[in-house]
Amino acid sequence: MSATRLACLALVLVPALAFAEEPPTPIQRILEAFEAKDAERMARIAAEPHDAWILADTIFQKGKTEAALAYAEAVKRPGAEGLVAYLTARQEVGPDPKLAKALADATAAIRRREPQAVLPIADALGDELDTVSRILVELHRGHAHLYVDGPAASAKIQARAAKAAEALGWIGGAARAQSDEARSAIMGGDLRGATKLLRNALKIAERIQEPAAQARYLTNLGYVYFQRAMYDRAVTYWRKSVQLKRGQGDRGGAARTQLNLGAVFLELGRYADALHVLEEAAEVVKTDVPRNYPGALLSLSNAWSAVGDQETALRYLEKAVELARKTNNLQSLSVGLGNMASAEILRGQSADLDRASTLLEETLALREKIHDRRGVGNALTMLGHVEQQKKNFEEAIEHYERALGVSKEVMDRAEVVRILEALGLAHKRTGRTAKGIEYLEQALREAQRMRLARAASEIQTELAVCYLEGKRYADALRAAEAGLAQIEHQLGGLDDTSSARMRGEHMSLFAVGTAAAFQLGDVAKTLLFLESGRAGSLMERLRGSDALRLEGVVPSEHLKSKAEAEAAERAARAAYEQAVVARKPLAEVRTLGEQLDAARERVQAALGRIQRLRKRKAQLVYPRAATPEEIQDLLEPGQALVVYGAGDPVIACVITADSARLVRCSAYTAVREAYEALRLDDPKQQATPALARLRAALVNPLALGDAVTQVIVAPEDFLAYVPFGVLFDLPVALTPSGSTHVHLVEEAWTEGKGVLAVGDPDYAAMHESSKRVFLRGRTLLPLPATRAEAKAVGDVVLLGAAATVPGFVEKLATRERWRAVHFACHGLIDAQRPLFSSLALTEQEDVDPFLDGRDLATMELAADLAVLSACETSRGSLMRAEGIMGIARSFMYAGTPRVLCSLWKVDDEATQALMIKFYELWNPKDGEGIAPAAALRKAQAHVRSQKKWAHPYYWAAWVLWGLPG
């Protein structure tokens, strides 16, 4: 079971059932209208959609009997027909101060989450339910019994209150009592009974024209349908509820229901929608209904866990548990503790299983205490996971069987799917593969029936693995194809980092599909799986680049959030700088450094929210993988596209204009060992043996033949760092994927004019703050050779003090399109936060000297080629399902179809010689140049021919990403 599934198993939706409501706010206005003898004003208040019975009874209990009667007479809405007669009869008895105090005390106890305190208050009043206030106390007693004696006892009390309200003529109260009874039915597992009660309550609320009550019952109906795995209905009811609550000005209530919508989107695998809804709702809940904030944090934790960002998920989770403990929110606390156990289990070999067991025991006790049968079943499932982690498979199966019984009893169909899946894996691991497949197939049928896309895709993957291990290749391929069809809509619309992580969560699906198709010799389907798992966020960007740069599609609050995060980052930076300069204790400096890192994470999170919103507005669809035929149509004679798969064995799909074939290269371990033995970044190390091993493993098996004169390589995983230009005796370009190559070739590029070159930045003028913060105290050494390099290649040149970020942006705008933009400077790579990878230029007052991924993400950089003549600019955060995410990728995002960059720290003088030769060949001052891939190869040969630079260290670092010609 993958990290995504397991981390979400402890999700228990907190029902938005309202019991202890705020005192009616219109009471003071009614009394003021009565004192002023303002009949018109009283009529306007009476027309408002409040529960007239509660208002009138509360005013009566305050001793304002005539005001209560005046208000009752003014109410003309359905459901209030017996209100005047009720108050007239009550006048003979008069207000009951004891009853008023009992109601106030019981309401306060409910709000304090002290249900036991309600019981003596209610018992002291006796059994007669003859007034609105007494029925309200009885409803509080029913709520208390839900947590003290369980759902059955609670339901009896609430049913009795419903009958009493109906007999009184207070049909709104009868609906309210039925809604409370529905909650007891839910907790007791009677979902059909709860549905009937809530539908009846909703009809009453519609008839008596109370939109607040309608919204409440719609929310609760949505919850019931969610538990019944009828997700379309849940979404329909919740959306109606949100609309009604917003219409009533109830921001907090609308946000709480949005949290539920986020949960159903997660269950359906609509991750981008889930994150959008949950983040929007959490901001409102935090201020408007803080008691629900722990639940909001738990939902966000589940969402981030689902997209593979476990660090962010854990941060939300820990905060939720802390708040739940402080506020005695037992429901949220039990969910949070269960999720903490999940997170521990997910740590694999490093998991503290004893801690996980302790957390689950506390979880189980809490859920039994609050009579949460679903939660009990869930905790048993988690205990099964712990035993499975301990390899106690029979004990795990026993826990799963118990959990299955509970989940069937309470009709938790989605949890039944998860348990069947877990049982299948447990039986498989005991060697009972046939029984395991039987459980998995049963789980799959249920998931498909309920349209659980996320669960279905994962089960399909697990089935495909079983079939592959049993050499049932056709079955494995069918299962993998079905799984792929399920996940495509899950992966679209996420921000770039989350999209890459999410595809990483599905790498086993891509791998098993590739392996099965390869075993069957199916070129098209092998390529489908190789391509589907890589460079998806880049393809989204390339296809929707214009829409993704538009500021107008982003609401002001998101831009404000981004600005605030960046301001916080600047403040954290200043604090860190001051501590370093003042030589504060090391522990303090380290803490401030961590705070700076956290501030940068918040900036990245704000940018991610904006990316997701832009993709939603642009209605981007997850890009379809290119077919062999589509690639062949766009390859020129002599070109070969080689798409590598870094599985075991490493394979390749070789495509030329007239053929497409599969090649088995070498065992994964052999390729990995050869790569790790390569030390080209050190001129003192012998490179020939390791290069020969890599060539034998990756190139020789391809048997390209003399007809191939140019190679385009789509690498996977660590192969992205292999210097293929050394391995092939041909011009080479790299591409993130074959589909990316197709898009770049199909794009109608117009040739630019002139080279904008930036070189020899004035690092001596860099402020101490920049050195302290961005470089963590390091100094950037001058690069004197870059001055001559920039002058030699550039038509417009920015040197020294002029080589600033604003200076570059200003000059960039002076031409519609450039032939090239050239940077001869230092490069800084942030593997943890790719958006912060940058090129270091000259500092200008109030402007940082670093051109980073954040700048490029919204920039339109119209150039045929970007040359990053700096150290390690090809490196970044290597995500197997996306490729290298770093500064080079950011230039492609910005609209540059080719990027020339480096794999390791390069020599200043050798680089100058290589670059000058490259431009002489590709962009000569007179005449036609040759293709960039060919120019790069010849420039490398030129440098290599000089004895002092013969070692690959001096020339082999340079790689061309994007179009070769």
N, C-alpha and C positions, 0 to 999 in steps of 0.2 A: 504494500500500500504506500503510495507516494506521500511526500511531505504535504502537498496541498490538501489531499483528502483528510489525512490524519489531523492536521491542525484545525480543521473546521468541524471535526466530529463533535466537539463540545458545545457547538452553537445551540443555545436554547433561546428561542425568541421570547422575550418578556411580553406577555399580553398587555396591550394598552387598555386595560379595563379600569374604568374610573369608579371609585367608591367614595373616597373622602374628597368632596368637592369644596372649592373656595366658597365662602359666604356670598350670597347674591349681592352683587354691587348695586343694582337699581333701587334697593330699599330706601336709601337716604333720599333719592330723587322722588320717590313716591310720597314720602312723608312731607318733603318740601312742597310738592304740588298740592297735597291735601291742606297744609297750613295756609297756602296762598289761595285756596279755593279756586285753583286753576284747572277747570274741567278739561279744557283742550289739551293742556300739558299732560294731565293724567291719562287721557285717551291715547296720546302718543306713546306713553310708557307702556300702557296696557297692550298696545299692538306689537310690542317687541317680543321676540320669540323665546321668552323665558318660561320656566315652569311656574305658572301662576299659582298653583297650590302651595308650593314651597314658599314663594314670596309672601303670599297672603297669610299663611300660617305663622311665618316668622314675625311678621309685623304684628299679628294678633298676640303672639307670645310676649312681645315687648310691651303689651298693655295698650296698644294703639288700635283698639277694636274698630272704631269708626273709620279710620284710615284704611284698615284692611278691607272693610266692607265696601268702601268707595272704590278701591282698586278692583275688587272682585266684580263689582257691578260694571266697571268699565271694560273688563276683559270680554271680548266677543268671539274669541277663537274656539275652534272645536276642542273638546276635552275639558272645558272649564264650566260646562253647563250646571254642574251641581255644586259649584264653589260657594255661591251666595247662600244656598240652603245649609251647607256645611258650617259656614261661619255664623249664620244666624242661630243654629242649634248650639254652637260652641259658646255663644254669648251668655247663655244661661249658666254655664259652669264657670266661665271666665278663664283668664290666662293661668297657667300652672307653672310657677317659678321653678318648682322641683323638676318638672319635665324639661324645661328650657335648659336648666343647668346640666341635667343628665345628657341631653343631646350634645351640648357644648363639650362636656368632658369626654364623651364617647368619641366624638369627632377628633378631639385633640389626641386621644390615645391611638387612634388609627393612624394619624399623621406621624406620631412618634414611633410607629411600627411596634406598638406594644399591645397585641391583640388580647392577651390575658387580662389586661386592665379593663377591657370593655365588658367582660362577662358579669362581674358584680354590679356594675352600673345598670346594665339591662335587666338583670335578675331582680333588682330592687324595685323595678317599675311594675312587676307583675306580668300577666300574660295577655291582657286585653290590648288589641290593636285598633283603637277607636279614633286616633288622630294622625295627622300627617307626621308630626314630630315623633310620635311613638313608633310609627312604621319605619321612619328613618333610623331610629335607635335599633329597631329589630334588624334592619339591613346591616348595620354595623355589627350586631351580634352574629349574624350569619357569616360575615367576613371574618370575624375573630375565630369562629368555630372551624373555618376552613383550615386555619393553621394550628388549631388546638386539637380538634377531634377528627379532622379530615373532611373530604368533599361530601360524603353522604350526609353527615349531620348538618353541614352547612346548607346543602340543597333543600332539605326539609324546611329549615327556617325561612329560606328565601321564597320557597313556594307558598308558604303560609302568608308571608308578607304580601306577595303578589295578589293572593285572593282577597286579603283585607283591603288593599288599595283599590281593587276593582269594586268591591262592595261599597266602599266609601264614595265611589264616583271618580276617584283620582286615577284615570287610566294611564297617565304619564308615569305615575308611581308604580303601577302594575308592570309597565314596560321596563322601568328601572330595576324592579325586583327580578324580572325574568332575565335581564342581562346579568345580574349578579348570580342567579341560579345557573346561567350558562357557564359562568366561570367555574363554578363548582363541578359542573358536568365535564368541562375540559380537563380539570385537574384529576377527575376520576376516570378519564379515558372515554367518556361517552360523547364523541364528537358529533354523531348524528343528532343526539338529543340537544346538544348545545346549538347546533345549526338551526333546529326547529325553533328553539326559544328566541334566538337572536333575530331570526327572520320575522317572527311575530312582533318582537319589540320594535323592529325597524318599521313595520307597517303602521304601528300605533304612532310612532314619532312622526312619520310622514303625514298621517291623518290629522294630528293635532298641530302640525306646522311648527315643530321644534327642531331647527337645523343642528343645534349643538348636540341634541340627543341622537339625531340621525347620524351625525358624523361619528359619534361614539360607538353606535351599534354597527356601522359600516366597518369601522376599524376592527371591532371584535369578530365580525363575520370574516373579514379578511384573514385574521389570525387562525380561525377554525379551518378555513379552506387551505391555508398554508400547511397546517398540521395534517390535513387530509391529502397533501401533495397535489391539490388542485390549484396550481400556481396561477393560471390565467385568471381564474375567478378572484384569487387573493389580490392580484395586481389591480383588477377592475374595482373592487370594493375599496382598496386603500387609496387609489387615485381619486375616487369620488369623495372619500373622507377628507383627503388633503384639500381638495377644492372647497368643500363646505367649511372647513376650519379656517382656511385663509379668508374666506368670505366673511366669517364672523370675527376676523381680527385675531384669531387664536394662533399666533405664530408658533408657540411652544407645542401645542397639540398637533399642528400640521407637521412639525419637525419630528415629533415622536413617531408619527405614522410613516414618515419618510424613512426612518430607521428600519421599520419593518419592510418597506419596499427594497431597501438596500439588501436586507437578508434574503429576500426571494430572488433578487438579481444574482446574488452570490450562488444560491442553490442552482440557478439556471445556467451558471457559467458566464453571465454577462458582467464581466469584471469592471470594464470601464464605466458602465452605468452604475454599478454598485458603489464604486469609489466616488463618483460624482455626487450621487444622492446622499451617501453617508457623510462625506466631508461637509456638504452644505448643511445637513441637518444638525450635525454635531456642534457647529458654531452657534446655532440658535439655541439648542438644548442647554449648552453650557451656561448661558445667561438667563434664559427664560424658564427652564424647568431643570434646575441643577440636580434634583433627585434622580433624574433619568440619565445624567451625564455618564455614570459608570457603564450603563448599558450601551451608550453611544460609543464609548471607548472600546468596549468589547467587540462591537460590530466592526469598528475600524480595524481592530487587531485582526479579526478574522479575514477581512478583505485584504489587508497587506500580506497576511500569511498565504492567502490563496494565490497572490501574484508573485510569491517567492521572496518577498522582502521580509525575512524573519526578524531582522534587527529592528525595523520600524514596528513590526507586529508585537514584538516583546516589549518595546517601550510603551505602547498603548496598553498592553495587557497589565503590566506592573502598576501603571497609574490607575487603571480601573479597579484592580484588587485593593489597592491602598484606599481609594475613595469609598469602595463598597464596605470595607471594614469600618471606616470612620463613621459612615452613615447607617450602619447596621442593615444594609441592603442585602439580605440573605440570598435572594434570587441571583443578583449579579455576582455576588461573592462566590456562590456555588459554581456558576458558569466560568468565572475567572480562574478559580482553582483548578477546575477540570482542564481548562485550556493551558494552564501552566504545566500540568502533568503531560499534556500533549506535546508541548514544546520540549519538555525534558526527554520524552521518548524519541522525538525527532533527532536528537543529537547523536543517535546511532551508537557507535562503539564507546563514545565518551559520556553516554547518558548515565545519570545517577538514578537507577531504577528504584532504589529504596526511597529516595525523595519523591519520585513519581507515585509510588504506592501510598506514601503518607498523605500526599496531596489528594489522592483519589479517595482515601478513607475519610478525610475531612469533607470532601465533596459529597460522598455518599451519605454521610451523617446529616449534612445540611439539607440534602434533597429529601431525605426521609422525614426530617423535621418539618419541612414546609409542604409535605405530601405531594411532592413533584414526582409522579410515577415515571414520566418520560425521562426526567433527569436521572432517576435511579437506574433505568435501563441503560442510559448513556454511560453512567459511571461503571456499570458492569462491563460494558463493551471496552472501555478504556483499561480496566483491569485485565481484560483479555489481551489487550495490546502489550501491557507490561509483561505478562507471562510469555507471550510470543517472543518479545525481545529477549527474554531470559532463555529462550529455546525450550520452554516448558509447554510444548504444543498441546498436549492433552489437557492440561489445566486451562490453557487459553480457550480451547474448544468448549470446555465446561462453562466458562464465564460467558462465552458468546451464546451458547444455547439458552442460558438463563436470561440474558439480555434480549434474545430473540422472542422469548415467551412474553416478557414485559412489553416489548414494543408492539407485538401483535395485539396484546390485550388493550393497549391504549390507542391502537390504530395509527401508530407513527410509521407510516409506510416508507418514508424516506430513510428512517433509521433502520428499518428492516432491510432495505437494499444494502446499506453499509455493513450490516452484520453478516448478511449472506456473502458479501464480498470478502469480509475478514475470515469467515469460515472456509471459503474456498481456498484462500491463501494458506491458512493453517493446515488444512488437509493436504494440500500440495507439498508443504514442507515436511510433512510426516511420511512422504513417499506415496500417499494415496492420491496420485495425480488425477485419475479418472473421477474420483469423488470431488476433488477440488474443482475440476472443470465443470462438473454438474452444478455445484453451488454457484460458480461464477456465471454460468449460463442462465441460471435462475435469477441471479441478481441483475444481469443485463436485461432480461425480459421485463423485469419490474421497473428498472430505470428508464427503459425506452417507453414503457407504457405511461410513465409519469413525466416523460420528456425532461429527465434530469441529464442535461447535456454533459455537465462536468463529470458526474458519476459514470455515465455511459462510456465516455471516452476513456476514462481510466480503466474501467472493467474490460473494455475492448483491448486495451494494451496488455493487461494481465493475461487475458485469454490468448492473445497473439504470442506472448512469451511462452505460454504452456504449449501451444501448437508448434512453435519453432523448436523448442527443446525436444518435442516428440517427432521432429522432422516432418510435420504435417504442414509443408510450406504453403500450399494453396490456402489452407484454412487460416494460417497465420497472416497471410497477405490480405485476405478478405477482412479479417478482424481489424488489422491495422488501417485499412482503407476506411472502414466504418468509423474507427476512432478519429481519424484525420478529418472526416466530414463533420464530426461533432465539435471539434475544437476550433475550426476556422473562425467562427463568429465570436469565440471567447477571446481570441488574441487581438482582434481589431480594436482600434480606438484608445488603447492604453498609451500612457506616455512612453517615451523611448526606452528608458531604463526598465520600467515594469514590464513592457512588452518583451524585452530580451529575457528578463528573469522568467516570465511566464512560459516562453518557449523552452527555456531550460528545464522547467518542470515537466515538459512533455518530451524530453530528449529520448527517453526510453521508447516512446511510440515511434518517433522518427527512425531510431536505430533498428527496432525490430521490423518495421516496414521495409527499410533498406535491405536488411539481411535476408528477409523472406523473398523479396523481389529479385535480389541478386542470385539467390539459390535457384530460382526459377528461370533465370536468364532474361528477365523482363526489363529491357532497357528503359522504357517509358516510365514504368512504375518505380524503378530504382531511382531514376532522376527526380520523380515527383517527391519522394521522401527525402532525398538529399537536399532538394531545393526548399521544401516547405519549412524546414527547421532552421533557416538562416536568413539574415538580413531583412527580416520582415519590417522592422521599424524604419530602416533606410528606404525600403520600397514605398511605404506609406508616405514618407516625407517627399520622395521624388515625385510621386503621383499627385500629391496635394500641396506642393510647396507654396504656391501663391496663397491659398487659404490659410496655411499654417503660419504665415508671417503677418496676417492682418490683425492689427491691434484692436480694430473695431468690433471683432466678434467676442472680445473678452469683457465681461462686466467689470465695472470700476472697482468693485470690492476685491476681485482677484488681483487686479493690478496694484491695488492698495496693499494687499497682503504681501505681494512680491516686494513692493517698495519698503514695507515695514521689515520684512526679513532681511533685505539688503542693508537697511539702516542698523538693524541689530548686529549684522555681521561686521559692519564698520565699527560699531561700539566695542564689540568683542575683540576686534583687531587692535583697537587703540588701547584697551585694557591690557592685552597681552604685551604689546610693545612697551608700555610704561613699566610693567613689571620686569621685563627683561632689562631695559635700560637702567632701572633703579636697582638692579641686582637683588631682586626679592628672593626669598628662599625657593629652592628648586621645586618643592612640593606645590607652592602657590603658582609658580610659573607653569608647571605641568597641568594644574587644574584649569588655569586660564587658557592654556592651549587646547584642552579638551572642550572647553566652552566655545572656543573659536571653531573647532571642528563641528560641534553641534549646530552652531549658527549657520555654517555653510551647508549642513544637511538640510536646515530649514529653508534656505534659499533654493536648494535643489528641489525640495518638496513643493515649494510655491511654483517653481517653473514647471514641474510635472503636472500640477493641477491645470495650469494654463495650457500646456500641450494637450492634455486630455480634452479640455473644453473646445479647443480649436479643432481637434479631430472630430469631435461630435458635431460641431457646426458644419464642418466640411463634408460630413456623412461619408467618411472614408471607409472603404471595405477592405478587409484583410486581403493583401495581394495574392493572386493566384500564381502558382509556380509555372514557369514557362515549360513547354513541351519540347522534346528533341527536334521536332519538325520546325517549331518557331525559331529555335536557336539556329538550326541549319540554314534556314532562309536568310539569316542575317550575317552569317559568317562569310568572309571573303575567301577566295581560293588561296590555299596555303595556310589558312588559320586553323588551329585546333583549340577547342575549349576543353579543359580537363577539370572536371568537378570531382574533388577528392572527398571521400568519406572516411573519417578517422575512427572507424569501428575496429573490430578484430575479426578478420584481417582488415587492414587498410585497403580500400578499393578505390577505383576511379571509373568515372563515366567519361569516355573520350568521344567528342563530337567534332566532326568536320563538316564541310559543306555537302558531302555526299555519303556520310556514314555516321553511325552511332553505335558504340559497342561498350561492353563492360570489361574491366580488367581487375584481376586479383593482384594486388601489389605485394605486400609482405605482412607478416604478423605485426600487430600493434606494438608489442614490446620491442621488436627489432627496430622499428622505425623510431620509437621513442628514445631508445638507448643511443641510436646513432645521432639523433638530434641533440640529446643532452651532452654527448661527447664533443659536439661542435663548439669551438671556442674562437670564433672569428673576431670577436671584439678585443682580442689580445694578440698583437702582432708577434709576440714571442712564442705563441703556441703553434704547433704543427697542425695544419688544417687538412692536409691531403687525405689521410686515412678516413676521417669522419665524413668528409665530403664524398669520398668514394662509396662509403657504406650507404649514405643517403641516396646517392645517385642510383645505386644498385637496387635500393628498396622502393624508390618512388618514381624514377624516370625510365630506367631500362625496361621494366615490364610493359610500359606503354607501347613500345615498338612503333613509334610514330612514323618512321620512314622518311625518305628524302623529299616527299611531296609537301611535308609540313615545313613552313618557313617562319612561322610565328606562333607562339603559344600564349593562351590566356588561361590562367590558373585560378580556380575558385577553391581556396583552401578551407579546411575546417579545423577548429580547435587549435592546438599548438602549431599546426602546419602553417598558420598565418605568419609565424615568425621564421619560417625556413627561407633562406635566400635562394629562391628558385632560379634567379638570374645566373647563379654559379652552376647550378645543376644541369640546366638545359644549355645546349650549345646553339641557342637560338634567342632572338629577342623575346622577352617575356613581359607580360602585364598581369597584374593581379586584379581580380574582381570579387566583391563580397559574395556574389552568387551569379549563376547563369542568367537568372531572371533579371538581375540588375544590369547585366551586360545588354540584354535585349532592350530594356527600357532606355539605356543610354544611347544605344545605336539608333533607336526609333525616334529619339528626340531630335527636333530640327534645330541643330546648333548652327549659328552663324559665326564665321571666323572673326575673332577679335583683332585689335590692332594695338601694337605697342606693349612694352613690358614695364610694369610698375614694380620697382625694386626697392626694398628696405634693407639697409645694411649698417654694420658697425655702430649699433646703438651705444649711447653714452652711459655705460653702466656705472662709471665713477660718480655720476650725478644722481644715482639712485638714492632716495631718502633712506635714512637708517630704519624708518618704520617698515618700508617695503622689504628690506633685507631681513629684518627681524621676523616679520610675519609671513610673507610669502615664501621666503627662502629658508626660514627657521635659522637665521644667523649666518647662512652661507653667503659667500660673495660670488657674483658672476664675473668671471675674468673677461677682459677685453678680447675681442675677436678682430684683430687688425686686418687679417686677410680678407675679411668680409667686405671691407670698404672697396677694395679693388674688384672683388667679385661682383658686387652690386653695380658698380660703375661700368663694368665690362658688359653686363647682360641687360641693363635697364635703359629704357628710353626716358623714363621719369624716375628720378632717384631721390630717396630720402635717407640722409646719412646723419650720424651723430645726433646732435640736439634736435634735428628735424624728424628723426625716426621715431615718432610717437604714434600712439593709437589714433588720436584725433587727426593727426596729419595724414595717416594712411587712409582713414575714412573719407577725408576731404578730397584727396587726390583720386580715390577710387571712383568718386561720383563725377569726375570730369570727363569720362568717356562712357559711351553706352556699353561697350564690351572691350575687355583687354585680351591681348594674346596670352599674357601670363601675369600673375602676381608672384613676386619672388621675395622670400624672407631669408636673409642671411643673418642669423642671430642665435640666441640660446633657446632651446625648447624645454619646457617643464611639464612633466607627465604626472598626473594624479590618477593612479590606477583605481582608487576607491571612489573617486567622484570625477568621472570623465569630463563633465562639463567644466571643471576647473583646470583641465590641462590647457596649457597656454604657450604662446610665443612671447618672449621677454623683449620689450622694446625700451625706448627712452622714457623716463618718467617726466610727466608734465604736472605742474601744480594742480592739485585737486582731481587728478585723473591717474588711475593706476596704470603702470607700464605694461600690463599684460593683456594681450589679445587672446581671449579664451573662448571655450565652447559656448558660453552664455552669449557672448557678443555675436558669434557666428550663427547661432540658432535662429536669429530673427533678421539676419543680414542677407541681402541679395548680392552675392558676389559673382558678377558676370565676368568670367574669365575662362579661356580655353584650358588653362593649366594653373595649378597652384604648386609652387616649388617651396617646400619647407626645408631650406638648407640649414638645418639645425639638428641637434642630437636627439635620437630616439623618437622622432616625430611620427614614426609608424606604429609606435607602441601605445598602450592604453589599458583599459579594462577588457581582458579577453573573456568574452562570454561565448561558450560553445555554440549556442543557438542563435547568435547574432553576429559574431565576429569581433574584431577589435573596435571598441568604442573609445575614441580619443580625438585628438586635435585633427588628424587627417580625415576622419569620418565627418567631423564638423564642417570641413570645407566642402565635402560632397553634399552635406545637408544644405549648405548655402548656395548650391547651384553650380559647382565646378565639376566637370565630368572627368577630370584627371587630377591626381595629386601625386607629386614626386616627393618621397619622404624617406626617412632613414630608420634602420632597425637597431642601431646601437650608437654609442658616442663616437663621433667621427673626427678625423684629423682636419684641422683648419685649412692647411695649405693644400692637401690632396683634394679636399672638397672644392676649394676654389678652382683648381685645375680641371676637375671633372665638370663642374657647372659651366665654366666658360666654354669647354669643348662641346658640352651638350647643346648649348644655345647656338654655337656655330653651326652645328649639324641640323638642329630642329628649326631654328628661327634665324637663318642667316640674314645679314643686312641686305644682301643682293641675291636674287634667285629663289628657287623653291627649296624648302628644307625636306628632310626625311621624317618618317613617323616617329613620334616620341619614344616608343619602345625600342625601335632600331637605333635612334640617337643615343639613348641611354646605354645600350649595349656597346656601341662604338666608343662612347666617352669612357666607359669603364675599361675597355681594352686599351685606350690611350693612357689612362693612369697606370694600369697594370704593366704596361710596357716599360715604365721607368723603374729601374732597379730598386730605388729606395721605397717605392710604393707597390712592389710586386705582390706582397701579402694581401689576401682578400680583405683584411681589416680596413685597408685604405679605400676600397672601391665597391666591395660587395654589399655594403649596408643599404645601398640605394635601391628602392623598389618603386615601381609605377603602379598606382592603383587607378582603375578606371579604364577608359578607352585606350587601346594600344596605338591607334592611328588618328 
